[in-house]
Amino acid sequence: MMARFAAVLLIPLLVAPAAEAASITNTDPAAVVLVITESGQRVEVVVDAGASENLCASGCFMTTPDGDRIGLDGGETIDIVKGSAVVK
């Protein structure tokens, strides 16, 4: 009986959807470097011209080429236009 009860509680957790990552698309004609700070770690990510990347599944801060710092929860759609981020 206890095992069945535990299974009923755990199954929804196993099939719950994962958090979505932010989708970032570079519309500029040249590659851009984004600085991503997630869980206290800072990483530079290069996004080629016309390319898209999925980042920040657990939330992060993104610094754009023009110096803007944006907090992301994950799930946002972002276009890089002339070095600036346009969050949709």
All heavy atoms as a GROMACS GRO file, in nm:
protein
  617
    1MET      N    1   0.083  -0.119   0.000
    1MET     CA    2   0.000   0.000   0.000
    1MET      C    3   0.088   0.126   0.000
    1MET      O    4   0.062   0.219  -0.072
    1MET     CB    5  -0.092  -0.005   0.122
    1MET     CG    6  -0.176   0.116   0.139
    1MET     SD    7  -0.303   0.118   0.011
    1MET     CE    8  -0.396   0.256   0.060
    2MET      N    9   0.190   0.128   0.082
    2MET     CA   10   0.279   0.244   0.091
    2MET      C   11   0.354   0.266  -0.041
    2MET      O   12   0.373   0.380  -0.083
    2MET     CB   13   0.377   0.222   0.206
    2MET     CG   14   0.434   0.347   0.260
    2MET     SD   15   0.304   0.453   0.321
    2MET     CE   16   0.406   0.573   0.395
    3ALA      N   17   0.397   0.159  -0.107
    3ALA     CA   18   0.468   0.172  -0.235
    3ALA      C   19   0.376   0.232  -0.341
    3ALA      O   20   0.419   0.316  -0.421
    3ALA     CB   21   0.520   0.036  -0.281
    4ARG      N   22   0.252   0.193  -0.342
    4ARG     CA   23   0.157   0.247  -0.438
    4ARG      C   24   0.136   0.396  -0.413
    4ARG      O   25   0.132   0.476  -0.505
    4ARG     CB   26   0.023   0.174  -0.429
    4ARG     CG   27  -0.079   0.229  -0.527
    4ARG     CD   28  -0.208   0.157  -0.519
    4ARG     NE   29  -0.192   0.028  -0.586
    4ARG     CZ   30  -0.282  -0.067  -0.585
    4ARG    NH1   31  -0.393  -0.052  -0.517
    4ARG    NH2   32  -0.262  -0.180  -0.649
    5PHE      N   33   0.125   0.435  -0.285
    5PHE     CA   34   0.108   0.574  -0.249
    5PHE      C   35   0.229   0.657  -0.294
    5PHE      O   36   0.214   0.765  -0.350
    5PHE     CB   37   0.086   0.587  -0.097
    5PHE     CG   38   0.066   0.728  -0.051
    5PHE    CD1   39  -0.051   0.795  -0.079
    5PHE    CD2   40   0.165   0.794   0.020
    5PHE    CE1   41  -0.071   0.925  -0.037
    5PHE    CE2   42   0.147   0.924   0.063
    5PHE     CZ   43   0.028   0.989   0.034
    6ALA      N   44   0.348   0.604  -0.272
    6ALA     CA   45   0.471   0.673  -0.312
    6ALA      C   46   0.477   0.687  -0.464
    6ALA      O   47   0.516   0.791  -0.516
    6ALA     CB   48   0.593   0.599  -0.261
    7ALA      N   49   0.436   0.583  -0.537
    7ALA     CA   50   0.437   0.588  -0.683
    7ALA      C   51   0.340   0.694  -0.734
    7ALA      O   52   0.370   0.767  -0.828
    7ALA     CB   53   0.402   0.452  -0.741
    8VAL      N   54   0.224   0.706  -0.672
    8VAL     CA   55   0.125   0.805  -0.712
    8VAL      C   56   0.180   0.946  -0.692
    8VAL      O   57   0.155   1.036  -0.772
    8VAL     CB   58  -0.008   0.786  -0.634
    8VAL    CG1   59  -0.101   0.903  -0.654
    8VAL    CG2   60  -0.074   0.657  -0.677
    9LEU      N   61   0.259   0.966  -0.589
    9LEU     CA   62   0.316   1.098  -0.564
    9LEU      C   63   0.434   1.129  -0.656
    9LEU      O   64   0.455   1.244  -0.694
    9LEU     CB   65   0.362   1.109  -0.418
    9LEU     CG   66   0.251   1.114  -0.314
    9LEU    CD1   67   0.312   1.116  -0.175
    9LEU    CD2   68   0.162   1.233  -0.334
   10LEU      N   69   0.514   1.029  -0.692
   10LEU     CA   70   0.636   1.053  -0.770
   10LEU      C   71   0.613   1.059  -0.920
   10LEU      O   72   0.685   1.129  -0.990
   10LEU     CB   73   0.740   0.945  -0.739
   10LEU     CG   74   0.800   0.952  -0.598
   10LEU    CD1   75   0.895   0.836  -0.576
   10LEU    CD2   76   0.871   1.084  -0.576
   11ILE      N   77   0.516   0.988  -0.972
   11ILE     CA   78   0.495   0.983  -1.117
   11ILE      C   79   0.471   1.122  -1.176
   11ILE      O   80   0.533   1.157  -1.276
   11ILE     CB   81   0.383   0.884  -1.154
   11ILE    CG1   82   0.436   0.742  -1.132
   11ILE    CG2   83   0.337   0.902  -1.298
   11ILE    CD1   84   0.335   0.633  -1.152
   12PRO      N   85   0.387   1.208  -1.116
   12PRO     CA   86   0.371   1.342  -1.175
   12PRO      C   87   0.501   1.422  -1.179
   12PRO      O   88   0.523   1.501  -1.270
   12PRO     CB   89   0.268   1.409  -1.084
   12PRO     CG   90   0.194   1.297  -1.021
   12PRO     CD   91   0.293   1.186  -1.007
   13LEU      N   92   0.589   1.402  -1.083
   13LEU     CA   93   0.716   1.472  -1.085
   13LEU      C   94   0.805   1.426  -1.198
   13LEU      O   95   0.880   1.505  -1.256
   13LEU     CB   96   0.789   1.453  -0.951
   13LEU     CG   97   0.722   1.516  -0.829
   13LEU    CD1   98   0.798   1.478  -0.703
   13LEU    CD2   99   0.710   1.665  -0.843
   14LEU      N  100   0.799   1.300  -1.232
   14LEU     CA  101   0.883   1.246  -1.338
   14LEU      C  102   0.836   1.288  -1.476
   14LEU      O  103   0.916   1.300  -1.568
   14LEU     CB  104   0.888   1.093  -1.329
   14LEU     CG  105   0.952   1.037  -1.202
   14LEU    CD1  106   0.938   0.885  -1.200
   14LEU    CD2  107   1.097   1.077  -1.193
   15VAL      N  108   0.707   1.309  -1.494
   15VAL     CA  109   0.655   1.345  -1.625
   15VAL      C  110   0.632   1.494  -1.639
   15VAL      O  111   0.587   1.540  -1.743
   15VAL     CB  112   0.524   1.268  -1.657
   15VAL    CG1  113   0.550   1.121  -1.666
   15VAL    CG2  114   0.416   1.300  -1.557
   16ALA      N  115   0.664   1.573  -1.538
   16ALA     CA  116   0.647   1.718  -1.546
   16ALA      C  117   0.742   1.773  -1.652
   16ALA      O  118   0.855   1.728  -1.664
   16ALA     CB  119   0.677   1.782  -1.411
   17PRO      N  120   0.696   1.870  -1.730
   17PRO     CA  121   0.784   1.924  -1.834
   17PRO      C  122   0.902   1.999  -1.774
   17PRO      O  123   0.890   2.061  -1.669
   17PRO     CB  124   0.693   2.021  -1.911
   17PRO     CG  125   0.582   2.052  -1.818
   17PRO     CD  126   0.567   1.933  -1.726
   18ALA      N  127   1.014   1.990  -1.842
   18ALA     CA  128   1.134   2.062  -1.798
   18ALA      C  129   1.116   2.211  -1.825
   18ALA      O  130   1.040   2.252  -1.911
   18ALA     CB  131   1.255   2.010  -1.874
   19ALA      N  132   1.187   2.291  -1.751
   19ALA     CA  133   1.181   2.436  -1.773
   19ALA      C  134   1.234   2.468  -1.911
   19ALA      O  135   1.328   2.405  -1.959
   19ALA     CB  136   1.264   2.507  -1.667
   20GLU      N  137   1.172   2.563  -1.975
   20GLU     CA  138   1.214   2.602  -2.108
   20GLU      C  139   1.335   2.693  -2.101
   20GLU      O  140   1.349   2.770  -2.007
   20GLU     CB  141   1.101   2.674  -2.180
   20GLU     CG  142   0.983   2.586  -2.211
   20GLU     CD  143   0.880   2.662  -2.291
   20GLU    OE1  144   0.918   2.748  -2.372
   20GLU    OE2  145   0.762   2.634  -2.271
   21ALA      N  146   1.417   2.684  -2.200
   21ALA     CA  147   1.532   2.773  -2.210
   21ALA      C  148   1.494   2.896  -2.292
   21ALA      O  149   1.399   2.893  -2.369
   21ALA     CB  150   1.648   2.700  -2.276
   22ALA      N  151   1.565   3.004  -2.274
   22ALA     CA  152   1.544   3.123  -2.355
   22ALA      C  153   1.600   3.096  -2.495
   22ALA      O  154   1.707   3.038  -2.510
   22ALA     CB  155   1.615   3.243  -2.292
   23SER      N  156   1.525   3.138  -2.596
   23SER     CA  157   1.568   3.122  -2.734
   23SER      C  158   1.622   3.256  -2.783
   23SER      O  159   1.552   3.356  -2.784
   23SER     CB  160   1.449   3.079  -2.821
   23SER     OG  161   1.486   3.077  -2.957
   24ILE      N  162   1.750   3.257  -2.821
   24ILE     CA  163   1.818   3.380  -2.862
   24ILE      C  164   1.858   3.367  -3.008
   24ILE      O  165   1.928   3.272  -3.045
   24ILE     CB  166   1.940   3.407  -2.774
   24ILE    CG1  167   1.895   3.419  -2.628
   24ILE    CG2  168   2.014   3.532  -2.820
   24ILE    CD1  169   2.006   3.416  -2.528
   25THR      N  170   1.813   3.462  -3.092
   25THR     CA  171   1.844   3.461  -3.235
   25THR      C  172   1.921   3.587  -3.270
   25THR      O  173   1.880   3.698  -3.235
   25THR     CB  174   1.716   3.455  -3.320
   25THR    OG1  175   1.643   3.338  -3.285
   25THR    CG2  176   1.748   3.452  -3.468
   26ASN      N  177   2.034   3.570  -3.337
   26ASN     CA  178   2.116   3.683  -3.380
   26ASN      C  179   2.073   3.723  -3.521
   26ASN      O  180   2.100   3.652  -3.617
   26ASN     CB  181   2.263   3.644  -3.378
   26ASN     CG  182   2.353   3.758  -3.424
   26ASN    OD1  183   2.309   3.871  -3.439
   26ASN    ND2  184   2.479   3.726  -3.447
   27THR      N  185   2.007   3.839  -3.535
   27THR     CA  186   1.965   3.887  -3.667
   27THR      C  187   2.070   3.976  -3.731
   27THR      O  188   2.052   4.020  -3.844
   27THR     CB  189   1.832   3.965  -3.657
   27THR    OG1  190   1.852   4.083  -3.580
   27THR    CG2  191   1.722   3.880  -3.594
   28ASP      N  192   2.178   4.004  -3.660
   28ASP     CA  193   2.285   4.089  -3.714
   28ASP      C  194   2.365   4.014  -3.820
   28ASP      O  195   2.368   3.891  -3.823
   28ASP     CB  196   2.379   4.134  -3.601
   28ASP     CG  197   2.317   4.241  -3.512
   28ASP    OD1  198   2.208   4.292  -3.548
   28ASP    OD2  199   2.376   4.272  -3.408
   29PRO      N  200   2.436   4.090  -3.908
   29PRO     CA  201   2.515   4.026  -4.013
   29PRO      C  202   2.648   3.968  -3.965
   29PRO      O  203   2.720   3.905  -4.043
   29PRO     CB  204   2.538   4.140  -4.113
   29PRO     CG  205   2.529   4.265  -4.032
   29PRO     CD  206   2.430   4.235  -3.923
   30ALA      N  207   2.682   3.990  -3.838
   30ALA     CA  208   2.807   3.937  -3.783
   30ALA      C  209   2.778   3.864  -3.652
   30ALA      O  210   2.675   3.888  -3.588
   30ALA     CB  211   2.906   4.051  -3.758
   31ALA      N  212   2.869   3.777  -3.613
   31ALA     CA  213   2.855   3.704  -3.487
   31ALA      C  214   2.858   3.802  -3.370
   31ALA      O  215   2.920   3.909  -3.379
   31ALA     CB  216   2.968   3.603  -3.473
   32VAL      N  217   2.787   3.766  -3.261
   32VAL     CA  218   2.788   3.847  -3.139
   32VAL      C  219   2.833   3.760  -3.023
   32VAL      O  220   2.817   3.638  -3.025
   32VAL     CB  221   2.651   3.910  -3.108
   32VAL    CG1  222   2.610   4.010  -3.214
   32VAL    CG2  223   2.545   3.804  -3.089
   33VAL      N  224   2.891   3.826  -2.923
   33VAL     CA  225   2.932   3.756  -2.802
   33VAL      C  226   2.840   3.802  -2.689
   33VAL      O  227   2.829   3.922  -2.662
   33VAL     CB  228   3.079   3.786  -2.766
   33VAL    CG1  229   3.117   3.718  -2.635
   33VAL    CG2  230   3.171   3.742  -2.879
   34LEU      N  231   2.774   3.707  -2.627
   34LEU     CA  232   2.687   3.734  -2.512
   34LEU      C  233   2.755   3.680  -2.388
   34LEU      O  234   2.816   3.573  -2.392
   34LEU     CB  235   2.552   3.665  -2.529
   34LEU     CG  236   2.474   3.697  -2.657
   34LEU    CD1  237   2.352   3.608  -2.668
   34LEU    CD2  238   2.436   3.844  -2.661
   35VAL      N  239   2.747   3.754  -2.280
   35VAL     CA  240   2.801   3.706  -2.153
   35VAL      C  241   2.683   3.656  -2.072
   35VAL      O  242   2.590   3.730  -2.042
   35VAL     CB  243   2.877   3.818  -2.078
   35VAL    CG1  244   2.927   3.765  -1.945
   35VAL    CG2  245   2.991   3.870  -2.164
   36ILE      N  246   2.686   3.527  -2.038
   36ILE     CA  247   2.579   3.463  -1.964
   36ILE      C  248   2.630   3.431  -1.824
   36ILE      O  249   2.733   3.366  -1.808
   36ILE     CB  250   2.534   3.332  -2.034
   36ILE    CG1  251   2.496   3.358  -2.180
   36ILE    CG2  252   2.422   3.266  -1.957
   36ILE    CD1  253   2.379   3.448  -2.201
   37THR      N  254   2.556   3.477  -1.723
   37THR     CA  255   2.589   3.446  -1.584
   37THR      C  256   2.474   3.363  -1.529
   37THR      O  257   2.362   3.412  -1.515
   37THR     CB  258   2.608   3.573  -1.500
   37THR    OG1  259   2.707   3.655  -1.564
   37THR    CG2  260   2.652   3.540  -1.359
   38GLU      N  261   2.503   3.236  -1.503
   38GLU     CA  262   2.402   3.141  -1.457
   38GLU      C  263   2.458   3.062  -1.340
   38GLU      O  264   2.567   3.006  -1.350
   38GLU     CB  265   2.363   3.047  -1.572
   38GLU     CG  266   2.247   2.957  -1.544
   38GLU     CD  267   2.201   2.883  -1.669
   38GLU    OE1  268   2.270   2.884  -1.772
   38GLU    OE2  269   2.094   2.824  -1.661
   39SER      N  270   2.386   3.060  -1.231
   39SER     CA  271   2.428   2.989  -1.110
   39SER      C  272   2.567   3.033  -1.064
   39SER      O  273   2.650   2.952  -1.024
   39SER     CB  274   2.424   2.838  -1.133
   39SER     OG  275   2.294   2.796  -1.166
   40GLY      N  276   2.595   3.162  -1.078
   40GLY     CA  277   2.722   3.217  -1.032
   40GLY      C  278   2.838   3.196  -1.127
   40GLY      O  279   2.950   3.238  -1.099
   41GLN      N  280   2.815   3.130  -1.241
   41GLN     CA  281   2.923   3.108  -1.336
   41GLN      C  282   2.903   3.197  -1.458
   41GLN      O  283   2.793   3.207  -1.513
   41GLN     CB  284   2.927   2.962  -1.380
   41GLN     CG  285   2.964   2.870  -1.266
   41GLN     CD  286   2.985   2.728  -1.315
   41GLN    OE1  287   2.937   2.688  -1.420
   41GLN    NE2  288   3.058   2.650  -1.237
   42ARG      N  289   3.012   3.259  -1.501
   42ARG     CA  290   3.010   3.352  -1.614
   42ARG      C  291   3.070   3.283  -1.736
   42ARG      O  292   3.182   3.231  -1.730
   42ARG     CB  293   3.091   3.476  -1.576
   42ARG     CG  294   3.091   3.584  -1.678
   42ARG     CD  295   3.170   3.704  -1.622
   42ARG     NE  296   3.167   3.815  -1.714
   42ARG     CZ  297   3.262   3.840  -1.803
   42ARG    NH1  298   3.368   3.762  -1.811
   42ARG    NH2  299   3.251   3.944  -1.883
   43VAL      N  300   2.995   3.285  -1.847
   43VAL     CA  301   3.039   3.219  -1.970
   43VAL      C  302   3.013   3.311  -2.088
   43VAL      O  303   2.908   3.376  -2.094
   43VAL     CB  304   2.962   3.085  -1.992
   43VAL    CG1  305   3.001   3.019  -2.122
   43VAL    CG2  306   2.981   2.991  -1.876
   44GLU      N  307   3.107   3.318  -2.180
   44GLU     CA  308   3.087   3.393  -2.303
   44GLU      C  309   3.036   3.297  -2.409
   44GLU      O  310   3.094   3.191  -2.432
   44GLU     CB  311   3.216   3.460  -2.349
   44GLU     CG  312   3.259   3.573  -2.259
   44GLU     CD  313   3.380   3.647  -2.311
   44GLU    OE1  314   3.440   3.606  -2.413
   44GLU    OE2  315   3.416   3.749  -2.248
   45VAL      N  316   2.924   3.336  -2.474
   45VAL     CA  317   2.863   3.252  -2.577
   45VAL      C  318   2.864   3.329  -2.708
   45VAL      O  319   2.817   3.443  -2.714
   45VAL     CB  320   2.718   3.215  -2.539
   45VAL    CG1  321   2.652   3.136  -2.650
   45VAL    CG2  322   2.715   3.139  -2.408
   46VAL      N  323   2.919   3.269  -2.812
   46VAL     CA  324   2.921   3.330  -2.945
   46VAL      C  325   2.800   3.279  -3.021
   46VAL      O  326   2.778   3.158  -3.032
   46VAL     CB  327   3.050   3.295  -3.022
   46VAL    CG1  328   3.046   3.353  -3.162
   46VAL    CG2  329   3.172   3.344  -2.945
   47VAL      N  330   2.720   3.374  -3.073
   47VAL     CA  331   2.604   3.339  -3.155
   47VAL      C  332   2.633   3.392  -3.295
   47VAL      O  333   2.643   3.513  -3.316
   47VAL     CB  334   2.473   3.398  -3.099
   47VAL    CG1  335   2.355   3.354  -3.184
   47VAL    CG2  336   2.452   3.358  -2.954
   48ASP      N  337   2.650   3.301  -3.390
   48ASP     CA  338   2.683   3.339  -3.527
   48ASP      C  339   2.568   3.417  -3.592
   48ASP      O  340   2.453   3.409  -3.548
   48ASP     CB  341   2.713   3.214  -3.611
   48ASP     CG  342   2.843   3.148  -3.571
   48ASP    OD1  343   2.937   3.220  -3.530
   48ASP    OD2  344   2.852   3.024  -3.580
   49ALA      N  345   2.600   3.490  -3.698
   49ALA     CA  346   2.499   3.566  -3.772
   49ALA      C  347   2.389   3.473  -3.820
   49ALA      O  348   2.416   3.367  -3.878
   49ALA     CB  349   2.564   3.635  -3.891
   50GLY      N  350   2.265   3.508  -3.791
   50GLY     CA  351   2.150   3.428  -3.834
   50GLY      C  352   2.125   3.303  -3.753
   50GLY      O  353   2.029   3.232  -3.778
   51ALA      N  354   2.209   3.276  -3.655
   51ALA     CA  355   2.197   3.153  -3.576
   51ALA      C  356   2.112   3.176  -3.452
   51ALA      O  357   2.089   3.289  -3.410
   51ALA     CB  358   2.334   3.102  -3.536
   52SER      N  359   2.064   3.066  -3.394
   52SER     CA  360   1.987   3.070  -3.270
   52SER      C  361   2.052   2.979  -3.168
   52SER      O  362   2.114   2.878  -3.203
   52SER     CB  363   1.844   3.024  -3.294
   52SER     OG  364   1.776   3.114  -3.377
   53GLU      N  365   2.038   3.016  -3.042
   53GLU     CA  366   2.088   2.936  -2.930
   53GLU      C  367   1.978   2.929  -2.824
   53GLU      O  368   1.902   3.024  -2.808
   53GLU     CB  369   2.213   2.999  -2.867
   53GLU     CG  370   2.334   3.003  -2.955
   53GLU     CD  371   2.401   2.868  -2.972
   53GLU    OE1  372   2.383   2.780  -2.886
   53GLU    OE2  373   2.470   2.852  -3.072
   54ASN      N  374   1.973   2.818  -2.752
   54ASN     CA  375   1.884   2.804  -2.638
   54ASN      C  376   1.970   2.808  -2.512
   54ASN      O  377   2.058   2.724  -2.496
   54ASN     CB  378   1.804   2.674  -2.645
   54ASN     CG  379   1.703   2.677  -2.758
   54ASN    OD1  380   1.641   2.779  -2.782
   54ASN    ND2  381   1.688   2.567  -2.827
   55LEU      N  382   1.944   2.906  -2.426
   55LEU     CA  383   2.025   2.927  -2.307
   55LEU      C  384   1.936   2.954  -2.187
   55LEU      O  385   1.818   2.986  -2.200
   55LEU     CB  386   2.116   3.049  -2.328
   55LEU     CG  387   2.208   3.046  -2.450
   55LEU    CD1  388   2.267   3.184  -2.473
   55LEU    CD2  389   2.318   2.945  -2.429
   56CYS      N  390   1.994   2.947  -2.072
   56CYS     CA  391   1.932   2.994  -1.946
   56CYS      C  392   1.809   2.913  -1.906
   56CYS      O  393   1.705   2.970  -1.871
   56CYS     CB  394   1.895   3.141  -1.956
   56CYS     SG  395   2.032   3.248  -1.998
   57ALA      N  396   1.819   2.783  -1.904
   57ALA     CA  397   1.705   2.699  -1.865
   57ALA      C  398   1.663   2.723  -1.720
   57ALA      O  399   1.546   2.711  -1.687
   57ALA     CB  400   1.739   2.552  -1.887
   58SER      N  401   1.757   2.759  -1.636
   58SER     CA  402   1.722   2.779  -1.495
   58SER      C  403   1.729   2.926  -1.454
   58SER      O  404   1.738   2.958  -1.337
   58SER     CB  405   1.814   2.696  -1.405
   58SER     OG  406   1.948   2.737  -1.423
   59GLY      N  407   1.725   3.014  -1.553
   59GLY     CA  408   1.735   3.157  -1.525
   59GLY      C  409   1.878   3.202  -1.528
   59GLY      O  410   1.970   3.127  -1.494
   60CYS      N  411   1.900   3.326  -1.573
   60CYS     CA  412   2.035   3.379  -1.581
   60CYS      C  413   2.030   3.529  -1.604
   60CYS      O  414   1.923   3.587  -1.618
   60CYS     CB  415   2.112   3.313  -1.696
   60CYS     SG  416   2.054   3.362  -1.860
   61PHE      N  417   2.148   3.588  -1.609
   61PHE     CA  418   2.163   3.726  -1.654
   61PHE      C  419   2.242   3.721  -1.784
   61PHE      O  420   2.340   3.648  -1.796
   61PHE     CB  421   2.238   3.811  -1.551
   61PHE     CG  422   2.156   3.842  -1.431
   61PHE    CD1  423   2.168   3.766  -1.316
   61PHE    CD2  424   2.064   3.947  -1.433
   61PHE    CE1  425   2.091   3.795  -1.204
   61PHE    CE2  426   1.988   3.975  -1.322
   61PHE     CZ  427   2.000   3.899  -1.208
   62MET      N  428   2.197   3.799  -1.882
   62MET     CA  429   2.263   3.805  -2.011
   62MET      C  430   2.311   3.948  -2.034
   62MET      O  431   2.233   4.043  -2.018
   62MET     CB  432   2.166   3.766  -2.123
   62MET     CG  433   2.225   3.781  -2.262
   62MET     SD  434   2.109   3.735  -2.393
   62MET     CE  435   1.993   3.870  -2.385
   63THR      N  436   2.438   3.964  -2.069
   63THR     CA  437   2.492   4.094  -2.106
   63THR      C  438   2.508   4.094  -2.257
   63THR      O  439   2.575   4.008  -2.314
   63THR     CB  440   2.626   4.121  -2.036
   63THR    OG1  441   2.608   4.107  -1.895
   63THR    CG2  442   2.676   4.261  -2.067
   64THR      N  443   2.445   4.192  -2.323
   64THR     CA  444   2.446   4.201  -2.468
   64THR      C  445   2.569   4.277  -2.517
   64THR      O  446   2.638   4.342  -2.438
   64THR     CB  447   2.318   4.273  -2.517
   64THR    OG1  448   2.317   4.406  -2.464
   64THR    CG2  449   2.193   4.199  -2.473
   65PRO      N  450   2.596   4.273  -2.648
   65PRO     CA  451   2.713   4.344  -2.700
   65PRO      C  452   2.713   4.494  -2.673
   65PRO      O  453   2.818   4.555  -2.660
   65PRO     CB  454   2.706   4.317  -2.851
   65PRO     CG  455   2.631   4.189  -2.861
   65PRO     CD  456   2.531   4.191  -2.749
   66ASP      N  457   2.594   4.555  -2.658
   66ASP     CA  458   2.590   4.699  -2.630
   66ASP      C  459   2.595   4.730  -2.481
   66ASP      O  460   2.583   4.845  -2.440
   66ASP     CB  461   2.470   4.766  -2.697
   66ASP     CG  462   2.337   4.722  -2.639
   66ASP    OD1  463   2.334   4.629  -2.556
   66ASP    OD2  464   2.234   4.779  -2.679
   67GLY      N  465   2.614   4.626  -2.396
   67GLY     CA  466   2.633   4.646  -2.253
   67GLY      C  467   2.508   4.634  -2.167
   67GLY      O  468   2.516   4.643  -2.045
   68ASP      N  469   2.391   4.613  -2.228
   68ASP     CA  470   2.270   4.593  -2.150
   68ASP      C  471   2.277   4.461  -2.075
   68ASP      O  472   2.324   4.360  -2.128
   68ASP     CB  473   2.146   4.592  -2.239
   68ASP     CG  474   2.111   4.730  -2.294
   68ASP    OD1  475   2.159   4.830  -2.237
   68ASP    OD2  476   2.037   4.736  -2.393
   69ARG      N  477   2.229   4.462  -1.950
   69ARG     CA  478   2.224   4.339  -1.870
   69ARG      C  479   2.077   4.308  -1.846
   69ARG      O  480   2.003   4.390  -1.792
   69ARG     CB  481   2.298   4.357  -1.739
   69ARG     CG  482   2.305   4.228  -1.661
   69ARG     CD  483   2.395   4.242  -1.542
   69ARG     NE  484   2.376   4.124  -1.460
   69ARG     CZ  485   2.466   4.073  -1.382
   69ARG    NH1  486   2.583   4.130  -1.372
   69ARG    NH2  487   2.441   3.966  -1.311
   70ILE      N  488   2.036   4.188  -1.886
   70ILE     CA  489   1.896   4.150  -1.882
   70ILE      C  490   1.881   4.022  -1.800
   70ILE      O  491   1.953   3.924  -1.823
   70ILE     CB  492   1.843   4.126  -2.025
   70ILE    CG1  493   1.861   4.253  -2.109
   70ILE    CG2  494   1.697   4.083  -2.023
   70ILE    CD1  495   1.840   4.231  -2.256
   71GLY      N  496   1.787   4.021  -1.708
   71GLY     CA  497   1.756   3.900  -1.632
   71GLY      C  498   1.656   3.815  -1.709
   71GLY      O  499   1.555   3.866  -1.759
   72LEU      N  500   1.687   3.687  -1.722
   72LEU     CA  501   1.600   3.595  -1.794
   72LEU      C  502   1.556   3.481  -1.703
   72LEU      O  503   1.634   3.432  -1.622
   72LEU     CB  504   1.674   3.536  -1.915
   72LEU     CG  505   1.727   3.637  -2.017
   72LEU    CD1  506   1.811   3.565  -2.122
   72LEU    CD2  507   1.612   3.712  -2.082
   73ASP      N  508   1.431   3.442  -1.717
   73ASP     CA  509   1.377   3.329  -1.640
   73ASP      C  510   1.390   3.198  -1.716
   73ASP      O  511   1.383   3.091  -1.659
   73ASP     CB  512   1.229   3.352  -1.608
   73ASP     CG  513   1.208   3.468  -1.514
   73ASP    OD1  514   1.296   3.491  -1.428
   73ASP    OD2  515   1.105   3.536  -1.527
   74GLY      N  516   1.406   3.206  -1.847
   74GLY     CA  517   1.400   3.088  -1.933
   74GLY      C  518   1.262   3.089  -1.997
   74GLY      O  519   1.164   3.124  -1.934
   75GLY      N  520   1.255   3.059  -2.124
   75GLY     CA  521   1.127   3.062  -2.193
   75GLY      C  522   1.106   3.186  -2.277
   75GLY      O  523   1.016   3.193  -2.359
   76GLU      N  524   1.192   3.288  -2.261
   76GLU     CA  525   1.180   3.409  -2.342
   76GLU      C  526   1.230   3.384  -2.484
   76GLU      O  527   1.310   3.296  -2.508
   76GLU     CB  528   1.262   3.525  -2.282
   76GLU     CG  529   1.216   3.574  -2.149
   76GLU     CD  530   1.282   3.503  -2.032
   76GLU    OE1  531   1.353   3.402  -2.053
   76GLU    OE2  532   1.262   3.547  -1.920
   77THR      N  533   1.181   3.467  -2.576
   77THR     CA  534   1.232   3.469  -2.712
   77THR      C  535   1.299   3.604  -2.731
   77THR      O  536   1.236   3.708  -2.710
   77THR     CB  537   1.117   3.451  -2.814
   77THR    OG1  538   1.053   3.326  -2.788
   77THR    CG2  539   1.169   3.455  -2.956
   78ILE      N  540   1.426   3.602  -2.771
   78ILE     CA  541   1.505   3.724  -2.779
   78ILE      C  542   1.570   3.732  -2.916
   78ILE      O  543   1.629   3.633  -2.964
   78ILE     CB  544   1.614   3.725  -2.670
   78ILE    CG1  545   1.549   3.715  -2.534
   78ILE    CG2  546   1.702   3.848  -2.680
   78ILE    CD1  547   1.629   3.639  -2.435
   79ASP      N  548   1.560   3.848  -2.979
   79ASP     CA  549   1.633   3.875  -3.104
   79ASP      C  550   1.742   3.975  -3.073
   79ASP      O  551   1.720   4.073  -3.001
   79ASP     CB  552   1.539   3.934  -3.210
   79ASP     CG  553   1.442   3.832  -3.266
   79ASP    OD1  554   1.468   3.711  -3.256
   79ASP    OD2  555   1.338   3.875  -3.322
   80ILE      N  556   1.860   3.952  -3.128
   80ILE     CA  557   1.969   4.048  -3.120
   80ILE      C  558   1.961   4.131  -3.248
   80ILE      O  559   1.975   4.078  -3.359
   80ILE     CB  560   2.108   3.981  -3.107
   80ILE    CG1  561   2.112   3.890  -2.985
   80ILE    CG2  562   2.218   4.086  -3.104
   80ILE    CD1  563   2.094   3.959  -2.852
   81VAL      N  564   1.935   4.260  -3.233
   81VAL     CA  565   1.920   4.352  -3.346
   81VAL      C  566   2.015   4.470  -3.324
   81VAL      O  567   2.000   4.543  -3.226
   81VAL     CB  568   1.774   4.403  -3.356
   81VAL    CG1  569   1.758   4.498  -3.474
   81VAL    CG2  570   1.677   4.287  -3.366
   82LYS      N  571   2.111   4.486  -3.413
   82LYS     CA  572   2.211   4.594  -3.403
   82LYS      C  573   2.278   4.595  -3.265
   82LYS      O  574   2.298   4.699  -3.205
   82LYS     CB  575   2.148   4.728  -3.433
   82LYS     CG  576   2.096   4.738  -3.575
   82LYS     CD  577   2.034   4.873  -3.603
   82LYS     CE  578   1.977   4.872  -3.744
   82LYS     NZ  579   1.904   4.996  -3.773
   83GLY      N  580   2.310   4.478  -3.213
   83GLY     CA  581   2.380   4.466  -3.086
   83GLY      C  582   2.292   4.477  -2.963
   83GLY      O  583   2.340   4.462  -2.852
   84SER      N  584   2.165   4.506  -2.980
   84SER     CA  585   2.072   4.519  -2.868
   84SER      C  586   1.977   4.400  -2.864
   84SER      O  587   1.945   4.341  -2.966
   84SER     CB  588   1.989   4.647  -2.881
   84SER     OG  589   2.070   4.761  -2.873
   85ALA      N  590   1.930   4.369  -2.744
   85ALA     CA  591   1.836   4.258  -2.726
   85ALA      C  592   1.693   4.310  -2.732
   85ALA      O  593   1.659   4.409  -2.668
   85ALA     CB  594   1.860   4.189  -2.594
   86VAL      N  595   1.611   4.242  -2.811
   86VAL     CA  596   1.468   4.271  -2.817
   86VAL      C  597   1.398   4.148  -2.761
   86VAL      O  598   1.398   4.042  -2.822
   86VAL     CB  599   1.421   4.298  -2.963
   86VAL    CG1  600   1.271   4.323  -2.966
   86VAL    CG2  601   1.498   4.415  -3.021
   87VAL      N  602   1.340   4.164  -2.641
   87VAL     CA  603   1.274   4.052  -2.572
   87VAL      C  604   1.128   4.050  -2.615
   87VAL      O  605   1.058   4.151  -2.606
   87VAL     CB  606   1.286   4.066  -2.419
   87VAL    CG1  607   1.220   3.948  -2.350
   87VAL    CG2  608   1.432   4.077  -2.378
   88LYS      N  609   1.084   3.933  -2.657
   88LYS     CA  610   0.944   3.917  -2.701
   88LYS      C  611   0.867   3.839  -2.598
   88LYS      O  612   0.917   3.757  -2.529
   88LYS     CB  613   0.938   3.845  -2.834
   88LYS     CG  614   1.010   3.920  -2.946
   88LYS     CD  615   1.004   3.841  -3.071
   88LYS     CE  616   1.081   3.908  -3.183
   88LYS     NZ  617   1.079   3.833  -3.304
   0.00000   0.00000   0.00000
